[in-house]
Structure formats: C-alpha cells, structure tokens
Amino acid sequence: MMNARTWKKVMFMLLSAIVLVTIIWYNNDVIHTLADKNPRGVFETWYRRIVPVQEEAVGMGHETPWEVEQQKRKAAIREGCGGKPTAAALSRTLQKSPILPHLLIDDVHKAIYCFIPKVSSTSFKKVWLSMINPDKGKGNRRPHAVLNAKIRQEKRQTNLRQKLSTYTKYLIVRHPFERLLSAYKNKIKGPQKKFQQKTVYNYAKKIRPNVKRSDIQWTEFVDYLNNGGDRKNRHWNVFARHCYLCSIEYDIVGKYETLGVDSEHFLRRVRAPEWLHFPEYHPTKTSSELQKYMRNLTKMQIDRLYRTYEKDFRLFQYTYNPH
C-alpha cells in the first residue's frame, strides 16, 4: 500500500507524461500540416518567418534605396503609358517591327538590353559582348558592327514573345537635353561626321547659305530638331522609338546618372561572370556645359525643344530649369 507521499510522486509523473505526449502529438500535427503546404520544408517556413527573403521583404517595407528608386522609375513609365503594357500593344509593335532591332538578346543568360545611342551604348555593348563571348568582347573596338551583324543573323521571330515575358530586360536613359548636346558635339561638330551631318547641313544651308559642315551651330541643330529632324536619326530619336516603352515592361531601368550601380545590379541578376563589371564610370562634361549652350537659345526654341522631347522627360522624371 503506497503512502501519501509516494502517491503524489506517481501522480506527478503520470501527469507530466500526459502533458509531454500531448505536446509531441500537437507539434507533429503542426509539422505535417506545414510540410504539406510547403514542400520545401518546415525549417524553411520557420526561417522565412524570422528572416524574410528578399522578394518577400520588398512587400513588407524593407526595400533597399535602389529598389525603391526602381519602383519609382517603372511607375513613372506606366503612368506615362497609361498603364502596364498589354498583349495588344506588343502585337501592334511587332507588326511594325517584327525583329525589334534595338534589342540585344542573350539566350544563355536570359537577358535583353535595349540600346539607345549617346547613352553609353558603346561602353555597355562591350560589356555585353564580354558576357556572351569573352574572346570577342575583350578589347573589341567595333561592338556596334559585331552586334548589328548578330541581330541580322538571328531568327528573331522564334519565341520572341516568350523571351520578352521571361527574360530580364534592361535599358539605360539619360537627360534628354544632355543626350542631344552629346550628339551635337560628337556627330555634328566636326568634318569627320559627314553621314550624320548631311540632313542637318542641308537644313542649315537653307537658312545660312554660306554654312560649312564643320560650322553648324547649336541653334541651327535645335531648329532642325524642332522642325521634324528628331525623327530622322537614331542618335536623336526619342527614347520610345528605340525601346518600345509602352509595349515592353523593363525589369531594370538604368539611368546615365547611376549607370555603374544599375548595370551592376543587372549583371548580377542575370548571373553574368563574376569578373564582369561595367567599367569605372567617368561622367562627361556635357552636364556642366548644357547651361552654357542653352543660353544661346531663345525661350521659344527651348519651349519647342521641350515639347518635342516631352515624353522622354515625363517617362523618366527628368526636368529642365533654364535658370
């Protein structure tokens, strides 16, 4: 016969065993339920609750400054286009331009880059060549010719829609007026650029008969752009004519002002070789020179030039203060 003290010990041990069995049963039931809902495992579910992964963190207010800026840039494009690109908009674009010649496509890295002249396109094309073929990219002085030939050889119509919906898409833009000044200095100012000078020279000659090819003035170039010249050369076409902005939604919107950081994010996202980086960024003098050149224009010329490129300003949140 057990005394009272022994009886209490037995009852305590029995109750402890019941509690322990209940806890084990409950935990097993929860674990199996979670495992059914999450085939990658219970421990990942627990870890995600404690340390959210990057894509979940974005929705929880933990965006990095770069991610926040990207969201703003893409939202501005959607607003300017009246919403996200639609399948119908892409169909219309493909009817006009079936191969989308301003896009470079890399099937290995599942990457697409839209190049815009006078926005570091030469430098980035060298990076692109190094990514798709290190032997051709290293030290290549003719990236435009090599990649243009590649575009002509590709059978672009095959799976183009599917690539546009699944590949990582990247473009780089620049302040519209700075880009125009860069084009003027590089393609117009100088006797060695006869091909690009031709239409501008013919326009200027109507106004100033004794004009020389090497002496086309900035004011004459702006008048040429304001009177339809903006549509006649890829070096000063508006951005939308190059990159089909309202038909394709880009994953990363790069800007000339943040080119190094934006390009690094793109290269790492598409798993480019670890050694491959955009070259050290050295800003040009164009930004500081712009005000000097713009002071030679009348208010009417500036207003017309802004209206000509107004969509580029709105889509990419650029501004211009003449003062």
N, C-alpha and C positions, 0 to 999 in steps of 0.2 A: 504494500500500500504506500503510494507516494505522499510525502508530506507536502504542506502548502508551498514551501519554498521551491521544491523540485517541480511541482505542478506549474508554477509560474514560469520557470525556465523553459519547460516543454511548450507551453502556450506561446511564449515569446518567439521561440524558434519556429513554431508552426506558422504563426502569423507572418514572420519575416520571409519564410519560404513562399507563402501565398503571394505576398507583395512582389517578391523577386520574379516569380513565374508570370505574374500579370504584366510587369514591366517588359520582360523579354517578349511576351506574346504581342504586346502593343507595338513595340519597336519593330518587330519582324513584319507585322502587318503594314506599318507605315513604309518600311523599306521596300516591300514588294510592290506597294501601290506606286511609289515614286519610280521604281525601276521600270514598271510598265509604262509610265508616262514619259520617262526619259531613258531611251535605250542606251545613251552614252554613260549611264551610271549614276548611282546615288551620290557618290562623293563629288561628282561634278556639279550636281544640283546644289549640294550644300556649299561648295566653293563659290558658285555663282551668286548665292545669297550673300556671302561675306565679301567677295571681291568681284564686282560686276565686270564682265569682259567689255572690250572697247565699244562694240556695237550697241550693247545694252546701256552703257554709260552715256552714250550720246543722247538717248531718250530720257535720261534721268538727270539732265542738267550738269553733266560732268564733261562737257565738250572742252577740247583744248582751244586756245585762241585761234589757231589755224583752222580748226573745224568750224568754229563759229563764223569766221570770215568766209569760208567756202559756202556755208549755208546762205549767207547774205548775198554773195555773188550769184549763186544759182537762183535764188528767189527773185533777184532783180531781172534776170533774163526771162524767167517765167512770167513775171508781171509785164515786161515789155512785149512779150509774145502773146499775151492774153491767155496764159495757162500752159500746162505741160504739152510737149509735142504729141501729136496724135498720129495714128497709123495713116490716116488720110493725108495729113501734111507731108509725111515721109513719102507716100506714094506719088504725090504731085512733084516733089523734089526729084525723085528717081526718074520720073518721066522726062523731066527737063535735062537731067544729068545722070544717066544710068550708072556711071562708074565713080561719081563723086571725086573728081581728080585732085582735090585739095586735101584728101585724107591719105595718110600713110597707115598701112595695116600690117601688123606683125602677128601671124597666127601662132607662133611659138609662145610668145609672152601674152597673147590675147590682149593686145594693146592697139589703140588707134590714136593718132596725133593729127590734128588739123593745123597745117602750117599757114601762116599769114606773113607775106613779105614785109620786111622792115620791122619785124618784131622778133629779132634774134632767131629767125628761122634757119639761117645758115649754121649758126652755132649748135642749135638743137638737132638739126639734121645730121651733123657729125656725131652727136651722141647717139642718135637713132641708128645710124649705120654701125656704130660700135656695138650696139645692143644686138642687132640682127646678124652681124658678121664682123667680129673684131678685126679680122685681117683687112677688110675693106675700109673700116671706119677709122682706123688709126692713121692720122696724118693725111686723110683724104682732102684734097683741095677742090674737088668738084662734086660735092654732095648733091647739088641740085640735079646735075646731069645723070648721076648714078641712080638716084631715086625716081626721077622722071621716067627713065628707061624701065625701071622696075614696075612702075604703075602701068605703063603701056603693055608690058608683058603679062600682067596679071589678068586672070579671068574674074573680074570683079563681081559680076552679076551672081556668081555662085555663093549662096548663103550670106549675101551682104546684109540682109535684114537681120538675120540671126546674129551676126557678128556685132551689128550696131546695138543690139539689145543685151549682149552678154559681155563684150569686151570693155576694158577700161578706156574711157575716151578723155582726151586731154587737148586743150587749146591754150594759146597764150595771146593776150591782147596788150594794148598799150594806149596811153593817152592819144586820142585821135590827132590832135594838132601836132604833138611831138612826132608822131609817126609821119605826118605829111612833111614836116620840116626835114626829117631824116631822109625821106625820099627825094626831096628837092636837092639837098646837099649832095646826095650820093648818085642820083640818077639824072639830074638836070644840070647842075652846076659843074660844067667841065666838058671839054670837047670829046672825051673818050666814050661818052654815053649816047652815041648818036641814035641808037634804036629807041631808047626811052624818050629822047629829046624830040623826036620827029613831030609828033602831034602837037606838043606844047610849042615848039618852034613855029610851026605853021600857024597856030593861033596867034602867037605874039607878033608875028610878021604882019598880020592884018592891021594891028594897032600901031606897031612901030616898024615901018618898012626896013629900016637900016639895022634891025636887031641881028646880033650874031648868036650862033648856037651856044657859045661859051658865056654869053652875057644876058641870058634870060633872067629877069628879075623875079624875086619872090612875089611881088604884087601881081605880075603877069601870070605866074603859075597859079596863084589863088583865083584870079579871074577866070582862068582856063577851067579850074575845078568847079567853080560856081556856075559855069555855063555848059555843064554836061560832061566835062572831062573826067569827073570822078568815076565814070563807068567805063573808061577806055583803057585802063591799065591796072594790072593786078597789084602794083606797088602802091596804088592809092584808092583801090576799090574799098567800099565799106566792108566791115568785118562780116556782116551777114551774108554777103555774096560769096565769101570764101568758105565759111564753116556751117552754113545751113542751120543757123542758130535756132530757128523756130520749128525745125523738123527733127533735130537730134538733141537729146539732153546729155550734156557733158558731165562726167563724173568729177573732174578736177578742172577748175577754171584758173589758169595761171595768169599773172599779170607781170609786165615788164619790171614793175617796181619791186616785186617779191619773187623774182624769177628763180633765184637759187633755191629757196625754200620750197616753192611749189614744184619745181622739177624734181627735187629730191624725194618728195612725197610720191610723185608719180612713179619714179624709177623703182622705189622700194615696193610700192603697191603691186607693180606688175612683175616683181621678182627679177629685175634686171641683175646682171652680175654685180656682186658686192663691190668690186673695184670701180664700177662705172658711176661717175658723178657728172653733173653739169659743171663746166669749167668755172673757176673762180670769177665771180661777177664783178665787172668794172663798168659802172654807169657811164654813159656817154655825156657829152656836154650839151646835148640837144635840149634838155630840160631847162638849163640855165640860160640858154640862148634864145629860147622861144619868145620871151617877152620883148627882147630887142627886135626880133623880126616882126612880131605882131604890131609893134608901134608904127611900122611903115604902112599899115593898112588903115583904111577908113572904117568908121563904125559900121557902115553899110556892108563893106566887104566882110568884116568879121561876122556880122549877123547872118549874112548869106552862107558863109562857110560853116557856121554852126548848124544852120538848118540843113545843109547838105549832109552833114555827118551827125545829125541829132540822134539818130537811132543808136549809133555807137556810144554816144555819151550816156544815153538813158540805160541801155542794156548793161553797161559795165560801170555805172555810177561814177563817171568822170564829170568834172566840172571845169569851167574856164572863167576866170575873173580877169578881164582885160586891165584891171588896175592893180 
